[in-house]
Amino acid sequence: MLGNLLNDYQRFSTCADKVMQIDLSQPTIHDEEGAVHHDRVKGEVEFRNVSFSYNGVEPNLKDVSFALTQGQTLGVIGATGSGKTTLVNLLLRFYDVDAGKILLKGRDVRTIENAELRNMFGVAFQNDFVVADTIERNIDFYRGLGREAAQKAAVLAQAADYIAEKEGGMDAEVVVRGNNLSGGQKQRLLIARALAADPEILVLDDASS
């Protein structure tokens, strides 16, 4: 028993160190001085000569430019590691560009409050996750959107039929990582989550989305 306790303590100590590192870390992305809250952006997105590197040595993106107006859709294809997810990370301002600008309706994203900026988007991430909770709460994702918004999003994501077949419907329990859902059911739930807040800009960082 003492030996097991010693092993448990060593594992706990290592985990506690990691948790403290995260808890004490400071964000590197801040609201720029003069950043303001804007009305909802109507879908106008522009990358203007954007370059970025994660390590400051090798470029992950170099001189990328494109523009989308409301109602347009852009598909980006490329090999693993070619920078597709990096486009999403920069658009949501998880990182700042090294050169160039990202504009929403003509406004540099660095002049928009971070919280407001991210509320403009609905995103299905490449490595998204499902939590152990009800289907409704997984769609809502603790944003307080309400049952009606979750149901509407489920219909749009073509998830309503399989949800209706489950005992409890929207109140049906999902186990950790969504292991009691098929791959397709899980993906539709995550798309419903991206749609639930009625975003102006929808980003699907996954080919199967």
LINZI-V846824 format. One line per field, one symbol per residue. burial: + if it has 16 or more other C-alpha atoms within 10 Angstrom, else -. Layout:
burial = ???
//
This chain:
burial = ----------------------------------------+-+++++++++++------+++--------------------++++++-++++++++--++++++-+-++++++--++-++++++----++-+++++++++-------++++++--++++--+-----++-+++---+------+++++++++++++++++++++----
//
